[in-house]
Amino acid sequence: MPTPKPSTNTLYFGDNLDILRQHIADESIDLIYLDPPFNSKRDYNLLFKTPKGQSSEAQITAFEDSWHWGEQAEQEFKEILDQSNTAAAEMIQSLRRFLHENDMMAYLVMMCNRLLELHRVLKPTGSLYLHCDPTASHYLKIVIDAIFGPEQFRNEIIWRRTGAHNKSQRYAPLHDVILFYSKTADFVWNYPKHPYMKGHIEANFIKDEHGYRTNYYGNVLTGSGTRNGESGKPWRGFDPTAKGRHWAIPGALLEDIGEDISHLTQHQKLDRLFELGYIKIVKGQAWPIYERYLKSDDGQPVSDIWAYQPYTVRNSLWN
């Protein structure tokens, strides 16, 4: 096979298996999102248009043929057996013995060959998101496990649509599935968050000339339970052990200061935060007060259920 030539800012049109093999270099891609047809008996012909917007009869025919076990599926099956990933070869053979030669098996063979190529082109720090639906998501997961390794599975994400078609004799389907895998354990992760809504901020934060700040009083600088080390000892007149707690500094607070103080002891960390103004001591209060200003990237960590939330558009302070 000729070595693929790297290319940027290029839109390819054609069979993605051919494109991957002919044009995409090894370990050259940071992030892959694929939303292939789901083998759900839907009419996908409208997806296949020429660059000028005309119907592409050749591609429609090839696409329709790929859903049925035949010569093309048999050829791609043999290609999987001949490549170097023996785990993928063994898995696809096991699936064929279980499913036999039917539409689902043809679909899985088609997907397996392409996932092998996607694994090849993904950087060690890269991630893959495969959008599918419950029709084949369980089969696809074990195929990806064989290719990427089960230890690289990160999440099954539920994509909740805004509406569902009524179905007789079963619950109305309302979600798709996104399978999230990384190439290695050393993958890029940017800790995505949902921004806090305006109403939440106004109800729980104090506004001053610098913005919105927290006003957390009480035990937020401590954790439950006592400790024998320094985290259980009194600091500046406050004794956590007397109240069945210990000093425990929130990670978000340590990230805010822009300094690496991981080498400091717990009391030294509290002293530094006090010097920087993140901790205040008010005479007569039972605990020190922890304060920080809200930033545009603050919010709730994104969960594994993705759903459109009505009435939240332009309802954030940062919109």
C-alpha positions in Angstrom: 0.0 0.0 0.0 1.5 3.4 -0.9 2.2 5.7 2.0 -0.6 8.2 2.5 0.2 11.8 1.8 -0.8 14.2 4.6 -3.2 16.9 3.6 -4.9 19.7 5.5 -8.1 21.7 4.9 -9.3 19.0 2.4 -12.8 17.7 2.1 -12.8 14.1 0.7 -15.8 12.6 -1.2 -16.1 8.9 -1.6 -15.8 5.6 0.3 -14.2 6.5 3.6 -12.3 3.2 3.7 -10.5 4.1 0.4 -10.0 7.7 1.6 -8.4 6.5 4.9 -6.1 4.0 3.2 -5.0 6.3 0.4 -4.8 9.7 2.0 -4.6 9.6 5.8 -1.2 9.0 7.5 -0.6 6.9 10.6 -1.2 8.7 13.9 -2.1 12.0 12.3 -5.6 12.7 13.6 -6.4 14.3 17.0 -10.1 13.6 17.2 -12.6 11.3 15.4 -16.4 11.7 15.5 -18.3 9.3 13.2 -22.0 9.2 12.8 -22.5 6.2 10.3 -25.8 4.9 9.3 -27.2 2.7 12.0 -28.4 -0.3 10.1 -31.9 0.7 11.3 -33.8 0.1 8.0 -34.0 3.8 7.4 -33.8 5.5 3.9 -30.3 7.0 3.7 -30.2 7.6 0.0 -30.5 11.3 0.5 -27.1 11.3 2.1 -25.5 10.4 -1.2 -25.1 13.4 -3.5 -22.4 14.5 -5.8 -20.4 17.7 -5.1 -22.8 19.5 -7.4 -25.9 18.3 -5.4 -27.0 15.6 -7.9 -27.9 12.1 -6.9 -25.0 9.7 -7.1 -26.5 6.4 -8.4 -23.3 4.5 -8.1 -22.8 5.4 -4.5 -26.5 4.6 -3.6 -26.1 1.2 -5.2 -22.9 0.5 -3.4 -24.4 1.7 -0.1 -27.5 -0.5 -0.5 -25.3 -3.6 -1.3 -23.3 -3.1 1.9 -26.4 -3.9 4.0 -26.7 -7.4 2.7 -24.3 -10.3 3.0 -22.8 -10.9 -0.4 -19.6 -10.7 -2.4 -18.6 -7.3 -1.0 -19.2 -8.3 2.7 -17.3 -11.6 2.1 -14.3 -9.7 0.6 -14.2 -7.2 3.6 -14.5 -10.2 6.0 -11.4 -11.8 4.4 -9.5 -8.4 4.7 -10.1 -8.4 8.4 -8.7 -11.9 8.8 -5.6 -10.9 6.8 -4.7 -7.8 8.8 -2.4 -7.7 11.9 -5.0 -7.2 14.7 -5.7 -10.8 15.7 -8.1 -9.8 18.4 -10.3 -8.0 15.8 -10.1 -11.0 13.5 -11.1 -13.4 16.2 -13.9 -11.2 17.4 -15.4 -10.8 13.9 -15.2 -14.6 13.3 -17.0 -15.2 16.6 -19.7 -12.8 15.6 -20.1 -14.4 12.3 -20.5 -17.8 13.9 -23.2 -16.3 16.2 -25.1 -14.0 13.7 -24.4 -16.0 10.5 -24.4 -14.3 7.1 -27.1 -11.6 7.5 -27.6 -7.8 7.2 -26.3 -7.2 10.8 -23.2 -9.2 10.1 -22.6 -7.3 6.8 -22.9 -4.1 8.8 -20.4 -5.1 11.5 -17.9 -6.3 8.9 -18.2 -2.9 7.1 -17.7 -1.1 10.4 -14.9 -3.2 11.6 -12.7 -2.6 8.6 -13.2 1.2 8.9 -12.6 1.2 12.7 -9.3 -0.6 12.1 -8.2 2.2 9.8 -9.5 4.9 12.2 -7.5 3.3 15.0 -4.4 3.5 12.7 -4.7 7.2 11.9 -5.6 8.3 15.4 -2.7 9.9 17.4 -1.8 8.3 20.8 -3.3 11.3 22.5 -6.5 11.1 20.4 -10.1 10.0 21.0 -12.9 8.5 19.0 -16.6 9.1 19.4 -18.9 6.6 17.6 -22.5 7.7 17.3 -24.9 4.8 16.9 -28.2 3.5 18.2 -29.4 0.5 20.3 -29.9 -1.6 17.1 -26.2 -2.4 17.0 -24.4 -0.5 19.8 -23.9 -3.6 21.8 -22.2 -5.4 18.9 -20.2 -2.3 18.0 -18.8 -2.0 21.5 -17.3 -5.4 21.5 -15.8 -4.8 18.0 -14.2 -1.6 19.3 -13.0 -3.4 22.4 -11.2 -5.8 20.2 -9.6 -3.0 18.1 -8.8 -0.3 20.8 -8.7 -2.6 23.8 -11.4 -2.7 26.5 -9.2 -0.6 28.8 -9.5 2.3 26.4 -13.3 2.5 26.8 -14.2 5.8 28.5 -17.9 6.3 28.4 -21.2 5.2 26.9 -23.0 8.6 26.3 -26.7 8.8 26.0 -27.8 11.3 23.3 -31.4 12.3 24.1 -33.4 13.6 21.1 -36.1 16.2 21.5 -38.8 13.9 20.3 -39.7 10.3 19.6 -42.0 8.5 17.2 -44.8 6.5 18.9 -44.2 2.8 18.7 -46.8 0.1 19.3 -46.0 -2.5 21.9 -42.8 -0.9 23.0 -41.5 2.2 24.7 -41.0 5.2 22.3 -37.3 5.3 21.4 -35.9 8.7 22.4 -32.1 8.2 22.5 -29.0 7.3 20.5 -25.7 6.0 21.9 -22.2 7.6 21.6 -19.3 5.2 22.4 -16.2 7.2 23.6 -12.8 5.5 23.4 -9.3 6.8 23.6 -6.2 5.5 21.6 -4.2 5.2 24.8 -4.5 6.2 28.5 -2.5 9.4 27.7 -5.3 11.2 25.9 -6.2 14.8 25.7 -9.1 15.7 28.1 -10.2 19.3 28.6 -12.7 18.7 31.4 -15.8 20.0 29.6 -18.4 21.8 31.7 -21.9 23.2 31.4 -21.9 26.9 32.3 -23.9 27.8 35.3 -27.3 29.3 34.5 -27.9 33.0 35.3 -30.6 32.2 37.9 -28.3 29.8 39.8 -25.4 32.4 39.9 -27.6 35.2 41.1 -29.1 33.0 43.8 -25.9 31.5 45.1 -23.1 34.1 44.4 -22.5 37.6 45.6 -21.9 40.4 43.0 -19.4 43.1 43.6 -17.2 45.4 41.4 -15.0 42.5 40.4 -17.8 40.1 39.4 -19.6 37.2 41.1 -17.8 35.6 44.0 -18.5 32.7 46.3 -19.4 33.2 49.9 -19.0 29.7 51.3 -19.0 29.7 55.0 -18.6 26.6 57.1 -17.0 23.3 56.4 -16.2 23.6 52.7 -12.5 23.7 53.5 -12.8 20.5 55.4 -13.9 16.9 54.9 -15.8 14.6 57.1 -14.0 12.4 59.6 -10.9 13.0 61.7 -7.2 12.5 60.7 -4.1 12.0 62.8 -1.8 14.0 60.6 -1.5 17.8 60.0 -4.9 17.9 58.3 -6.5 17.1 61.7 -4.5 19.7 63.6 -5.7 23.2 64.5 -4.9 26.1 62.1 -5.1 29.7 63.1 -7.4 28.9 66.0 -9.7 26.6 64.1 -9.8 22.9 65.2 -11.4 20.6 62.7 -11.0 17.5 64.9 -13.2 19.0 67.6 -16.0 18.9 65.1 -15.2 15.5 63.6 -13.6 16.9 60.5 -10.2 17.5 58.8 -8.8 20.1 56.5 -9.5 19.3 52.8 -9.0 22.0 50.2 -11.2 22.0 47.1 -9.3 21.2 43.9 -11.0 24.1 42.1 -9.5 26.5 44.6 -6.0 25.1 44.1 -6.4 25.3 40.3 -7.5 29.0 40.5 -4.3 30.3 42.1 -2.1 29.5 39.2 0.7 28.1 41.4 1.9 24.6 42.1 1.7 24.2 45.8 1.4 20.5 45.8 4.8 20.2 47.7 3.4 22.2 50.7 1.9 20.7 53.8 -1.8 21.2 54.4 -1.3 24.0 56.8 1.2 25.7 54.4 -1.4 25.5 51.7 -4.0 27.1 53.9 -1.5 29.8 54.7 -0.7 30.5 51.1 -4.4 30.7 50.2 -4.9 33.1 53.1 -2.1 35.3 51.8 -3.7 35.4 48.3 -7.1 36.4 49.7 -8.9 33.1 48.9 -9.5 32.4 52.6 -10.9 35.1 55.0 -11.1 34.9 58.8 -14.0 36.9 60.3 -13.9 37.5 64.0 -16.6 35.5 65.8 -17.2 33.1 63.0 -16.8 29.3 63.7 -15.0 28.6 60.5 -12.8 30.5 58.0 -14.6 31.6 54.8 -13.5 30.4 51.4 -14.0 32.9 48.5 -13.2 32.9 44.8 -14.6 34.7 41.8 -16.6 32.9 39.2 -14.9 32.5 35.8 -16.5 31.9 32.4 -15.3 28.3 32.3 -16.8 27.4 35.6 -19.8 25.1 35.7 -21.1 21.6 36.2 -19.0 18.8 34.7 -20.6 17.4 31.6 -22.3 14.1 32.4 -22.8 11.0 30.2 -26.4 12.1 29.3 -26.5 14.7 26.6 -29.9 16.4 26.2 -31.3 19.6 24.9 -32.5 21.7 27.9 -35.4 24.0 27.0 -35.4 27.6 28.2 -31.6 27.7 28.7 -30.7 29.4 25.4 -28.9 32.7 26.2 -29.6 32.1 29.9 -26.0 32.1 30.9 -24.1 35.2 32.1 -21.4 34.3 29.5 -23.6 34.3 26.4 
